[in-house]
Amino acid sequence: MRFVISFIFVLFLLPVAFAQQGSVQIVADEKIDLLIDKHKYLNRHQAVLDGWRVQIFFDAGANSKRKATEVQSRFTSRYSGVAAYLSFKEPYYRIRIGDFRTRIEAEGFLQKIKGEYPNAFAVSEKINPPPLTEVKTE
């Protein structure tokens, strides 16, 4: 009986073991490659994405632009890897920082700077897309 069970077991395993050898050939329409290339091109040249920034300053008044540029230069000297954007939306000058894809990323950075900028908060905004890196496939 043990011999019969072993024989049946080997009989089922034998085709599976040999099925592991071979090659894969992908047959696809060339229009798919054109569509992928177009998608890559559009992603590289897309101007903005939906994302998040952290607002560290806003003020209105006579000296608000000067104050905003001071805050921006102080921030960029301390955090050189994070972009700072000065914008004006009447009547406020604002400094918003970062290009975060998710709110979690923005809130995480906010926690790092909360001691220096206690009134900072995360805002939803159009952001600059991160640079794409080329992946080599062989």
N, C-alpha and C positions, 0 to 999 in steps of 0.2 A: 504494500500500500504506500509506503514511504517513497519507494522508487517511482510510482505512478505520479504522485504529487510533485516530486522533484522534476520529473520529465515534463509535466504540463507547465510548471513554473519556468523552466528553461526554454520551453517552446514559445512562451509568450514574451520572454525577455530577449530572445535572439533577434527578432525583427526590430525591436526598439533600439538595441545597441548598434545595429548597422544603419539605422535611419539617421543617426547623428552625423554621418558623413555626407558631403555634397556641397553645392554652391548655390547661391541665390542670385538670380538675374532679375533686375527690376525693369519692367517694360512699362514705359509711361509716355504719354503724349508730350511732344516738345512744348506745347502751349502751357503745360504745368510749370516747366522751367521758366518760361517767360513771365508767368504770373508770380512766381516766387521772386524773380529778379525785380519785378515792378514793386512788389511788397517791400523788399529790402530798400529800394530807392526811396520810396515814400517815407519809410521809417527814418531814414538818414536825413531827409530834408524836411521833415515835419517841424514846424516852427514851435509849437507849444503842446503841452499835455495837461490834463487835469491832474492836480497834485496839491501839495500843501507847503506853506511857508510859515515862519514864525515872525510875528510882528513885534519888534522891540521898541519902537518909537512912533509916536504921532503927536503932532502939535500944530496949532494954528496961531498966527500972530505975526508981529513985525519981524522977529528974529528967528522964526521957526525954520526957515531954510538953512540958515547958518548952523543952528543947533542940530538939524538933521544931518548935515554933512559932517559935523564933528562926531556925532554918534556913529555914523557910517565908517569914517576913517578909523576911529578907535576900535570898532568891532573888527574891521578887516585886518588891522595890525595884530590883533590878538588871535583871531581865527582866520588865518590866511587861506585855508582850504574851503571855506564856506562863502558863497557869494552873498553880497548884500546889495539890495536894490532900493534906490530912492525913488519914490513916486509922489505925485501931487494929485490929490482928488479934493477939489474945493470943499472946504477951506483948509484941509489938513495936508501937511507933509508927513509921509510915512517912510519908515525903514522896515523892510521885510527881508528876511534872510533865508537862505537855503533853497534847494529844489528837491523836496521830499516827495516820493511817490505815494506814501501812505501817511495817514494821520498818526499811526504808531511811531513812525520814524520821526515825524515832526515833534511829537510829544516827548520822545526820548531825548532829542536834542534840547528841547525846552527845559527839561529837568537839569541838564548840564549847565545852562546859562541862567537859571532862575535866580541864583544868588546875585548876579550882576545886573540883571534886568527883571526886577520883581513884577513889573506890570506886563510882561510879555505874554503872548497867547498865540495859539496856532490858528491859521486861517486857510480856508480853501481858496486856491488860486490857480491860474494857468502858470505852468512852470516850464523851464527849458528842459528838454529831454537830455538824459545822460548820454555821453558819447558811446557809440557802438564799437565794440571790438571785433576784429575780423577773426573768425575761427577757421583754422586750416584743417581740411579733411583730406585724407589720403585714400 
